[in-house]
Amino acid sequence: MTLLSKRFALRKDLISSGTMDAPAPLCVLFDNGSLRPAATRNLRTIARRLQIALGVSVHPASLLHSSAIPPARLGGVPAQLLEPALRRLLRAGDTNIVLVPLFFGPSAALTEYVPRRLRQLSRAFPAARLQLARCLVDPKDRRDTRVARILADHVGAVIRARKLRCPPVVLVDHGSPQREVTAVRNELGRQMRRLLGRRISGLAVAAMERRHGPEYDFGGPLLAGLLRRPEYARKPVVVARQFLAPGRHAGPRGDIADICRAAERARPGLKIHLTAPIGSDPRLIDVLAGRYREASAAAAIRGRAFAR
């Protein structure tokens, strides 16, 4: 046995016996991915802030798309996709990893795709301890209003900047075929109504897009149709974007902005004010750090049970 192997074995024995605390797992922060460089830059900024808050290494990655961005548009550093990034870390010996999703709700990517890939990685790397943290919002935990407060404060900032008097508000998300994801948006809307109170005349929820068919009616109205209703004619409306980064959908020339411009052209008296995506809000770091610590504690309990 080499000296390095002896040291590793001794460290493992000390950790298993409880004499020495196990090192905190490193963190992989991942989003869905985008072809827009601004989205990857936003992810990297959040990862840097989260690393400072946690005091552990935080690696940014995306599920899809981002690796196609030319590195020259990302400061010369290529974007990383989640599975290849995990394989590199595991091959380097970093087997204790907490994955923190930068997602509002439990999309199919988090409930099906990622768990399936993690199971495959665990078979390929038997020593791996991969723990998937919860997403940003749990609609069952109505006491946690942190994300809703960020969204509400962004609405309040627009109201003050534009000197609006009790405008109607529309909270819009991407839209999802998953009821659980729509439940997150609806819960955020409920919390925002209470937080904004008399500063607004009402709050509706809408989807940027949705699948056709009555079985998807739970997704609510499309933003394009909602903005053409009579109650939104000839008045200012605040559209709160439930998005994290200025990508293809929430960027300055993105889908949401296009939908709003088309609605204004259809109703000359309508004026729409958009909130910014909330990914750059520093308060989001507290939510992500909590999700990491929660998953890390669960991983530690599993590890101790395995050692026994």
C-alpha positions as YAML, in Angstrom:
chain: A
units: angstrom
residues:
- id: 1
  name: MET
  ca: [0.00, 0.00, 0.00]
- id: 2
  name: THR
  ca: [1.40, 3.42, -0.97]
- id: 3
  name: LEU
  ca: [1.73, 6.28, 1.51]
- id: 4
  name: LEU
  ca: [-1.13, 8.10, -0.22]
- id: 5
  name: SER
  ca: [-3.35, 5.02, 0.03]
- id: 6
  name: LYS
  ca: [-2.51, 4.66, 3.73]
- id: 7
  name: ARG
  ca: [-3.43, 8.31, 4.37]
- id: 8
  name: PHE
  ca: [-6.71, 7.90, 2.49]
- id: 9
  name: ALA
  ca: [-7.55, 4.74, 4.43]
- id: 10
  name: LEU
  ca: [-6.73, 6.44, 7.76]
- id: 11
  name: ARG
  ca: [-8.87, 9.45, 6.86]
- id: 12
  name: LYS
  ca: [-11.74, 7.15, 5.89]
- id: 13
  name: ASP
  ca: [-11.44, 5.28, 9.22]
- id: 14
  name: LEU
  ca: [-11.42, 8.55, 11.19]
- id: 15
  name: ILE
  ca: [-14.48, 9.85, 9.35]
- id: 16
  name: SER
  ca: [-16.34, 6.55, 9.77]
- id: 17
  name: SER
  ca: [-15.59, 6.44, 13.50]
- id: 18
  name: GLY
  ca: [-16.73, 10.03, 14.00]
- id: 19
  name: THR
  ca: [-13.24, 11.13, 15.19]
- id: 20
  name: MET
  ca: [-12.91, 13.43, 12.20]
- id: 21
  name: ASP
  ca: [-15.71, 15.34, 10.51]
- id: 22
  name: ALA
  ca: [-16.27, 14.54, 6.84]
- id: 23
  name: PRO
  ca: [-15.49, 17.44, 4.50]
- id: 24
  name: ALA
  ca: [-18.50, 19.34, 3.22]
- id: 25
  name: PRO
  ca: [-19.64, 18.12, -0.19]
- id: 26
  name: LEU
  ca: [-18.86, 20.32, -3.11]
- id: 27
  name: CYS
  ca: [-21.78, 21.94, -4.91]
- id: 28
  name: VAL
  ca: [-22.88, 21.84, -8.53]
- id: 29
  name: LEU
  ca: [-25.35, 24.63, -9.31]
- id: 30
  name: PHE
  ca: [-27.23, 23.91, -12.51]
- id: 31
  name: ASP
  ca: [-29.87, 25.55, -14.65]
- id: 32
  name: ASN
  ca: [-31.80, 24.36, -17.69]
- id: 33
  name: GLY
  ca: [-29.41, 26.03, -20.11]
- id: 34
  name: SER
  ca: [-29.67, 28.61, -22.85]
- id: 35
  name: LEU
  ca: [-28.04, 29.59, -26.12]
- id: 36
  name: ARG
  ca: [-27.82, 33.17, -24.85]
- id: 37
  name: PRO
  ca: [-24.48, 34.09, -23.24]
- id: 38
  name: ALA
  ca: [-26.21, 36.36, -20.70]
- id: 39
  name: ALA
  ca: [-27.90, 33.34, -19.12]
- id: 40
  name: THR
  ca: [-24.60, 31.50, -18.60]
- id: 41
  name: ARG
  ca: [-22.94, 34.65, -17.27]
- id: 42
  name: ASN
  ca: [-25.83, 35.01, -14.83]
- id: 43
  name: LEU
  ca: [-25.42, 31.39, -13.69]
- id: 44
  name: ARG
  ca: [-21.70, 31.93, -13.11]
- id: 45
  name: THR
  ca: [-22.34, 35.09, -11.07]
- id: 46
  name: ILE
  ca: [-24.81, 33.25, -8.85]
- id: 47
  name: ALA
  ca: [-22.34, 30.36, -8.45]
- id: 48
  name: ARG
  ca: [-19.58, 32.75, -7.32]
- id: 49
  name: ARG
  ca: [-21.88, 34.38, -4.76]
- id: 50
  name: LEU
  ca: [-23.09, 31.02, -3.52]
- id: 51
  name: GLN
  ca: [-19.50, 29.80, -3.13]
- id: 52
  name: ILE
  ca: [-18.71, 32.79, -0.92]
- id: 53
  name: ALA
  ca: [-21.85, 32.20, 1.17]
- id: 54
  name: LEU
  ca: [-21.18, 28.47, 1.65]
- id: 55
  name: GLY
  ca: [-17.41, 28.37, 1.82]
- id: 56
  name: VAL
  ca: [-17.33, 25.33, -0.48]
- id: 57
  name: SER
  ca: [-16.53, 24.93, -4.17]
- id: 58
  name: VAL
  ca: [-19.53, 25.67, -6.40]
- id: 59
  name: HIS
  ca: [-19.40, 24.54, -10.03]
- id: 60
  name: PRO
  ca: [-21.91, 26.06, -12.51]
- id: 61
  name: ALA
  ca: [-23.38, 23.80, -15.19]
- id: 62
  name: SER
  ca: [-26.43, 23.53, -17.45]
- id: 63
  name: LEU
  ca: [-28.61, 20.63, -18.49]
- id: 64
  name: LEU
  ca: [-28.67, 21.53, -22.17]
- id: 65
  name: HIS
  ca: [-27.81, 24.05, -24.89]
- id: 66
  name: SER
  ca: [-25.13, 26.20, -23.21]
- id: 67
  name: SER
  ca: [-22.14, 24.25, -24.50]
- id: 68
  name: ALA
  ca: [-23.01, 25.52, -27.99]
- id: 69
  name: ILE
  ca: [-22.20, 29.12, -27.00]
- id: 70
  name: PRO
  ca: [-18.84, 30.19, -28.49]
- id: 71
  name: PRO
  ca: [-16.34, 30.42, -25.61]
- id: 72
  name: ALA
  ca: [-15.22, 33.81, -26.91]
- id: 73
  name: ARG
  ca: [-18.61, 35.16, -25.82]
- id: 74
  name: LEU
  ca: [-18.05, 33.77, -22.32]
- id: 75
  name: GLY
  ca: [-14.68, 35.26, -21.54]
- id: 76
  name: GLY
  ca: [-12.90, 32.35, -23.20]
- id: 77
  name: VAL
  ca: [-14.27, 29.79, -20.72]
- id: 78
  name: PRO
  ca: [-16.63, 27.22, -22.30]
- id: 79
  name: ALA
  ca: [-19.98, 26.56, -20.65]
- id: 80
  name: GLN
  ca: [-20.27, 23.18, -18.93]
- id: 81
  name: LEU
  ca: [-23.10, 20.67, -19.28]
- id: 82
  name: LEU
  ca: [-24.20, 18.86, -16.15]
- id: 83
  name: GLU
  ca: [-23.42, 15.23, -16.90]
- id: 84
  name: PRO
  ca: [-19.94, 15.77, -18.40]
- id: 85
  name: ALA
  ca: [-19.12, 18.11, -15.51]
- id: 86
  name: LEU
  ca: [-20.15, 15.48, -12.97]
- id: 87
  name: ARG
  ca: [-18.11, 12.80, -14.73]
- id: 88
  name: ARG
  ca: [-15.01, 15.01, -14.63]
- id: 89
  name: LEU
  ca: [-15.46, 15.66, -10.91]
- id: 90
  name: LEU
  ca: [-16.05, 11.99, -10.13]
- id: 91
  name: ARG
  ca: [-13.01, 10.89, -12.12]
- id: 92
  name: ALA
  ca: [-10.95, 13.44, -10.17]
- id: 93
  name: GLY
  ca: [-12.06, 11.81, -6.91]
- id: 94
  name: ASP
  ca: [-14.72, 14.33, -5.86]
- id: 95
  name: THR
  ca: [-17.38, 11.77, -5.00]
- id: 96
  name: ASN
  ca: [-19.43, 13.73, -2.45]
- id: 97
  name: ILE
  ca: [-21.54, 16.21, -4.41]
- id: 98
  name: VAL
  ca: [-24.74, 18.14, -3.76]
- id: 99
  name: LEU
  ca: [-26.59, 19.25, -6.88]
- id: 100
  name: VAL
  ca: [-28.55, 22.48, -6.40]
- id: 101
  name: PRO
  ca: [-31.12, 23.19, -9.14]
- id: 102
  name: LEU
  ca: [-31.64, 26.78, -10.23]
- id: 103
  name: PHE
  ca: [-35.28, 26.00, -11.02]
- id: 104
  name: PHE
  ca: [-38.45, 27.52, -9.56]
- id: 105
  name: GLY
  ca: [-40.35, 24.24, -9.44]
- id: 106
  name: PRO
  ca: [-40.08, 20.46, -9.86]
- id: 107
  name: SER
  ca: [-40.08, 20.17, -13.64]
- id: 108
  name: ALA
  ca: [-39.77, 16.83, -15.40]
- id: 109
  name: ALA
  ca: [-36.06, 17.53, -15.72]
- id: 110
  name: LEU
  ca: [-35.76, 17.38, -11.92]
- id: 111
  name: THR
  ca: [-38.21, 14.55, -11.25]
- id: 112
  name: GLU
  ca: [-37.29, 12.27, -14.14]
- id: 113
  name: TYR
  ca: [-34.27, 13.19, -16.29]
- id: 114
  name: VAL
  ca: [-31.73, 14.22, -13.64]
- id: 115
  name: PRO
  ca: [-32.52, 11.37, -11.18]
- id: 116
  name: ARG
  ca: [-32.20, 8.88, -14.04]
- id: 117
  name: ARG
  ca: [-28.79, 10.27, -15.01]
- id: 118
  name: LEU
  ca: [-27.65, 10.27, -11.38]
- id: 119
  name: ARG
  ca: [-28.58, 6.60, -11.01]
- id: 120
  name: GLN
  ca: [-26.51, 5.78, -14.08]
- id: 121
  name: LEU
  ca: [-23.56, 7.76, -12.73]
- id: 122
  name: SER
  ca: [-23.84, 5.99, -9.38]
- id: 123
  name: ARG
  ca: [-23.56, 2.64, -11.14]
- id: 124
  name: ALA
  ca: [-20.51, 3.82, -13.06]
- id: 125
  name: PHE
  ca: [-18.93, 5.35, -9.93]
- id: 126
  name: PRO
  ca: [-19.92, 3.16, -6.93]
- id: 127
  name: ALA
  ca: [-18.23, 5.50, -4.43]
- id: 128
  name: ALA
  ca: [-20.31, 8.47, -5.60]
- id: 129
  name: ARG
  ca: [-22.62, 10.18, -3.14]
- id: 130
  name: LEU
  ca: [-24.83, 12.40, -5.28]
- id: 131
  name: GLN
  ca: [-27.58, 14.32, -3.51]
- id: 132
  name: LEU
  ca: [-30.17, 16.38, -5.43]
- id: 133
  name: ALA
  ca: [-31.42, 19.41, -3.48]
- id: 134
  name: ARG
  ca: [-34.92, 20.85, -3.65]
- id: 135
  name: CYS
  ca: [-35.83, 23.55, -6.15]
- id: 136
  name: LEU
  ca: [-36.36, 27.19, -5.18]
- id: 137
  name: VAL
  ca: [-40.03, 27.02, -4.23]
- id: 138
  name: ASP
  ca: [-42.03, 24.38, -2.39]
- id: 139
  name: PRO
  ca: [-45.73, 25.21, -2.90]
- id: 140
  name: LYS
  ca: [-46.61, 23.13, 0.16]
- id: 141
  name: ASP
  ca: [-44.51, 25.38, 2.40]
- id: 142
  name: ARG
  ca: [-46.63, 28.50, 2.44]
- id: 143
  name: ARG
  ca: [-44.58, 30.05, 5.23]
- id: 144
  name: ASP
  ca: [-41.57, 30.44, 2.94]
- id: 145
  name: THR
  ca: [-42.23, 33.67, 1.05]
- id: 146
  name: ARG
  ca: [-38.64, 34.54, 0.14]
- id: 147
  name: VAL
  ca: [-38.96, 34.14, -3.64]
- id: 148
  name: ALA
  ca: [-42.37, 35.83, -3.65]
- id: 149
  name: ARG
  ca: [-40.88, 38.77, -1.76]
- id: 150
  name: ILE
  ca: [-38.19, 39.18, -4.40]
- id: 151
  name: LEU
  ca: [-40.80, 39.16, -7.17]
- id: 152
  name: ALA
  ca: [-43.07, 41.55, -5.23]
- id: 153
  name: ASP
  ca: [-40.19, 43.94, -4.58]
- id: 154
  name: HIS
  ca: [-39.38, 44.00, -8.29]
- id: 155
  name: VAL
  ca: [-43.01, 44.95, -8.95]
- id: 156
  name: GLY
  ca: [-42.81, 47.64, -6.26]
- id: 157
  name: ALA
  ca: [-39.68, 49.06, -7.84]
- id: 158
  name: VAL
  ca: [-41.47, 49.42, -11.19]
- id: 159
  name: ILE
  ca: [-44.48, 51.05, -9.52]
- id: 160
  name: ARG
  ca: [-42.23, 53.63, -7.84]
- id: 161
  name: ALA
  ca: [-40.02, 54.27, -10.87]
- id: 162
  name: ARG
  ca: [-42.99, 54.75, -13.22]
- id: 163
  name: LYS
  ca: [-45.15, 56.53, -10.61]
- id: 164
  name: LEU
  ca: [-48.03, 54.11, -11.18]
- id: 165
  name: ARG
  ca: [-51.22, 54.19, -9.09]
- id: 166
  name: CYS
  ca: [-52.59, 50.76, -8.17]
- id: 167
  name: PRO
  ca: [-51.83, 49.03, -11.48]
- id: 168
  name: PRO
  ca: [-52.98, 45.49, -12.26]
- id: 169
  name: VAL
  ca: [-50.17, 42.94, -12.19]
- id: 170
  name: VAL
  ca: [-49.69, 39.78, -14.24]
- id: 171
  name: LEU
  ca: [-47.24, 37.14, -13.03]
- id: 172
  name: VAL
  ca: [-46.02, 35.15, -16.02]
- id: 173
  name: ASP
  ca: [-43.93, 31.99, -16.09]
- id: 174
  name: HIS
  ca: [-42.73, 29.89, -18.99]
- id: 175
  name: GLY
  ca: [-45.65, 27.48, -18.77]
- id: 176
  name: SER
  ca: [-45.36, 23.76, -18.06]
- id: 177
  name: PRO
  ca: [-47.22, 20.50, -18.70]
- id: 178
  name: GLN
  ca: [-46.43, 19.61, -15.06]
- id: 179
  name: ARG
  ca: [-49.13, 20.48, -12.54]
- id: 180
  name: GLU
  ca: [-46.53, 20.74, -9.79]
- id: 181
  name: VAL
  ca: [-44.65, 23.47, -11.67]
- id: 182
  name: THR
  ca: [-47.85, 25.43, -12.29]
- id: 183
  name: ALA
  ca: [-48.68, 25.08, -8.60]
- id: 184
  name: VAL
  ca: [-45.44, 26.91, -7.82]
- id: 185
  name: ARG
  ca: [-46.43, 29.86, -10.00]
- id: 186
  name: ASN
  ca: [-49.93, 29.94, -8.52]
- id: 187
  name: GLU
  ca: [-48.55, 29.90, -4.97]
- id: 188
  name: LEU
  ca: [-46.12, 32.68, -5.80]
- id: 189
  name: GLY
  ca: [-49.02, 34.68, -7.20]
- id: 190
  name: ARG
  ca: [-51.05, 34.15, -4.03]
- id: 191
  name: GLN
  ca: [-48.16, 35.28, -1.86]
- id: 192
  name: MET
  ca: [-47.48, 38.31, -4.05]
- id: 193
  name: ARG
  ca: [-51.10, 39.48, -3.83]
- id: 194
  name: ARG
  ca: [-50.81, 39.54, -0.04]
- id: 195
  name: LEU
  ca: [-47.39, 41.18, -0.03]
- id: 196
  name: LEU
  ca: [-48.32, 43.94, -2.51]
- id: 197
  name: GLY
  ca: [-51.69, 44.63, -0.91]
- id: 198
  name: ARG
  ca: [-53.20, 48.00, -1.79]
- id: 199
  name: ARG
  ca: [-50.32, 48.98, -4.03]
- id: 200
  name: ILE
  ca: [-51.97, 47.00, -6.86]
- id: 201
  name: SER
  ca: [-55.53, 46.65, -8.12]
- id: 202
  name: GLY
  ca: [-55.24, 42.90, -8.64]
- id: 203
  name: LEU
  ca: [-52.91, 40.12, -9.70]
- id: 204
  name: ALA
  ca: [-53.46, 37.47, -12.35]
- id: 205
  name: VAL
  ca: [-51.22, 34.58, -13.38]
- id: 206
  name: ALA
  ca: [-50.45, 33.54, -16.95]
- id: 207
  name: ALA
  ca: [-48.15, 31.33, -19.01]
- id: 208
  name: MET
  ca: [-45.88, 32.41, -21.83]
- id: 209
  name: GLU
  ca: [-46.78, 29.21, -23.66]
- id: 210
  name: ARG
  ca: [-48.71, 26.01, -23.01]
- id: 211
  name: ARG
  ca: [-49.67, 22.79, -24.70]
- id: 212
  name: HIS
  ca: [-52.96, 22.49, -26.56]
- id: 213
  name: GLY
  ca: [-55.85, 20.48, -25.17]
- id: 214
  name: PRO
  ca: [-58.25, 20.73, -22.22]
- id: 215
  name: GLU
  ca: [-56.02, 18.42, -20.17]
- id: 216
  name: TYR
  ca: [-53.56, 21.33, -19.92]
- id: 217
  name: ASP
  ca: [-56.11, 23.97, -18.90]
- id: 218
  name: PHE
  ca: [-54.61, 23.93, -15.40]
- id: 219
  name: GLY
  ca: [-51.73, 25.98, -16.87]
- id: 220
  name: GLY
  ca: [-53.97, 29.03, -16.96]
- id: 221
  name: PRO
  ca: [-54.39, 31.60, -19.70]
- id: 222
  name: LEU
  ca: [-51.70, 32.54, -22.15]
- id: 223
  name: LEU
  ca: [-50.14, 35.94, -21.54]
- id: 224
  name: ALA
  ca: [-50.94, 37.04, -25.11]
- id: 225
  name: GLY
  ca: [-54.65, 36.38, -24.64]
- id: 226
  name: LEU
  ca: [-54.85, 37.78, -21.11]
- id: 227
  name: LEU
  ca: [-53.40, 41.16, -22.11]
- id: 228
  name: ARG
  ca: [-56.12, 41.56, -24.74]
- id: 229
  name: ARG
  ca: [-58.96, 41.31, -22.22]
- id: 230
  name: PRO
  ca: [-61.08, 44.47, -21.75]
- id: 231
  name: GLU
  ca: [-59.98, 45.01, -18.15]
- id: 232
  name: TYR
  ca: [-56.42, 45.67, -19.32]
- id: 233
  name: ALA
  ca: [-57.33, 48.24, -21.97]
- id: 234
  name: ARG
  ca: [-56.18, 51.85, -21.66]
- id: 235
  name: LYS
  ca: [-54.19, 51.45, -18.46]
- id: 236
  name: PRO
  ca: [-50.67, 50.64, -17.33]
- id: 237
  name: VAL
  ca: [-50.02, 47.00, -16.48]
- id: 238
  name: VAL
  ca: [-47.02, 45.52, -14.70]
- id: 239
  name: VAL
  ca: [-45.91, 42.13, -16.05]
- id: 240
  name: ALA
  ca: [-43.78, 40.35, -13.47]
- id: 241
  name: ARG
  ca: [-41.46, 37.88, -15.14]
- id: 242
  name: GLN
  ca: [-41.01, 34.67, -13.14]
- id: 243
  name: PHE
  ca: [-37.71, 34.03, -14.84]
- id: 244
  name: LEU
  ca: [-34.18, 33.85, -13.51]
- id: 245
  name: ALA
  ca: [-32.05, 34.99, -16.44]
- id: 246
  name: PRO
  ca: [-32.38, 37.19, -19.54]
- id: 247
  name: GLY
  ca: [-32.30, 34.37, -22.05]
- id: 248
  name: ARG
  ca: [-34.39, 33.73, -25.14]
- id: 249
  name: HIS
  ca: [-37.64, 34.19, -23.23]
- id: 250
  name: ALA
  ca: [-36.94, 36.96, -20.70]
- id: 251
  name: GLY
  ca: [-34.24, 38.97, -22.45]
- id: 252
  name: PRO
  ca: [-34.71, 42.53, -23.77]
- id: 253
  name: ARG
  ca: [-35.73, 41.15, -27.18]
- id: 254
  name: GLY
  ca: [-37.11, 37.90, -25.85]
- id: 255
  name: ASP
  ca: [-40.47, 36.21, -26.22]
- id: 256
  name: ILE
  ca: [-42.12, 37.97, -23.27]
- id: 257
  name: ALA
  ca: [-41.12, 41.41, -24.57]
- id: 258
  name: ASP
  ca: [-42.41, 40.48, -28.04]
- id: 259
  name: ILE
  ca: [-45.76, 39.35, -26.62]
- id: 260
  name: CYS
  ca: [-46.12, 42.60, -24.69]
- id: 261
  name: ARG
  ca: [-45.22, 44.78, -27.68]
- id: 262
  name: ALA
  ca: [-47.80, 42.95, -29.80]
- id: 263
  name: ALA
  ca: [-50.45, 43.52, -27.11]
- id: 264
  name: GLU
  ca: [-49.63, 47.23, -27.01]
- id: 265
  name: ARG
  ca: [-49.97, 47.48, -30.78]
- id: 266
  name: ALA
  ca: [-53.35, 45.73, -30.61]
- id: 267
  name: ARG
  ca: [-54.56, 48.12, -27.87]
- id: 268
  name: PRO
  ca: [-53.04, 51.60, -28.34]
- id: 269
  name: GLY
  ca: [-54.07, 52.70, -24.84]
- id: 270
  name: LEU
  ca: [-52.29, 49.81, -23.14]
- id: 271
  name: LYS
  ca: [-48.86, 50.40, -21.61]
- id: 272
  name: ILE
  ca: [-46.95, 47.42, -20.22]
- id: 273
  name: HIS
  ca: [-44.07, 47.68, -17.76]
- id: 274
  name: LEU
  ca: [-41.84, 44.63, -17.36]
- id: 275
  name: THR
  ca: [-39.94, 43.61, -14.25]
- id: 276
  name: ALA
  ca: [-36.40, 42.26, -14.59]
- id: 277
  name: PRO
  ca: [-35.59, 38.56, -14.15]
- id: 278
  name: ILE
  ca: [-34.74, 37.89, -10.51]
- id: 279
  name: GLY
  ca: [-31.60, 35.78, -10.88]
- id: 280
  name: SER
  ca: [-29.33, 38.70, -10.03]
- id: 281
  name: ASP
  ca: [-31.13, 39.48, -6.76]
- id: 282
  name: PRO
  ca: [-28.65, 38.74, -3.92]
- id: 283
  name: ARG
  ca: [-31.44, 37.41, -1.69]
- id: 284
  name: LEU
  ca: [-31.71, 34.39, -3.94]
- id: 285
  name: ILE
  ca: [-28.36, 33.20, -2.55]
- id: 286
  name: ASP
  ca: [-29.93, 32.66, 0.86]
- id: 287
  name: VAL
  ca: [-32.54, 30.33, -0.66]
- id: 288
  name: LEU
  ca: [-29.93, 28.36, -2.62]
- id: 289
  name: ALA
  ca: [-27.62, 28.11, 0.39]
- id: 290
  name: GLY
  ca: [-30.47, 26.73, 2.46]
- id: 291
  name: ARG
  ca: [-31.23, 24.12, -0.16]
- id: 292
  name: TYR
  ca: [-27.56, 23.07, -0.23]
- id: 293
  name: ARG
  ca: [-27.32, 22.78, 3.56]
- id: 294
  name: GLU
  ca: [-30.54, 20.79, 3.74]
- id: 295
  name: ALA
  ca: [-29.33, 18.31, 1.10]
- id: 296
  name: SER
  ca: [-25.85, 18.18, 2.63]
- id: 297
  name: ALA
  ca: [-27.31, 17.24, 6.02]
- id: 298
  name: ALA
  ca: [-29.40, 14.51, 4.39]
- id: 299
  name: ALA
  ca: [-26.31, 13.20, 2.59]
- id: 300
  name: ALA
  ca: [-24.36, 13.14, 5.87]
- id: 301
  name: ILE
  ca: [-27.09, 11.07, 7.55]
- id: 302
  name: ARG
  ca: [-27.08, 8.63, 4.65]
- id: 303
  name: GLY
  ca: [-23.29, 8.43, 4.79]
- id: 304
  name: ARG
  ca: [-23.24, 7.63, 8.50]
- id: 305
  name: ALA
  ca: [-25.90, 4.96, 8.05]
- id: 306
  name: PHE
  ca: [-23.86, 3.42, 5.23]
- id: 307
  name: ALA
  ca: [-20.67, 3.48, 7.36]
- id: 308
  name: ARG
  ca: [-22.39, 1.54, 10.13]
...
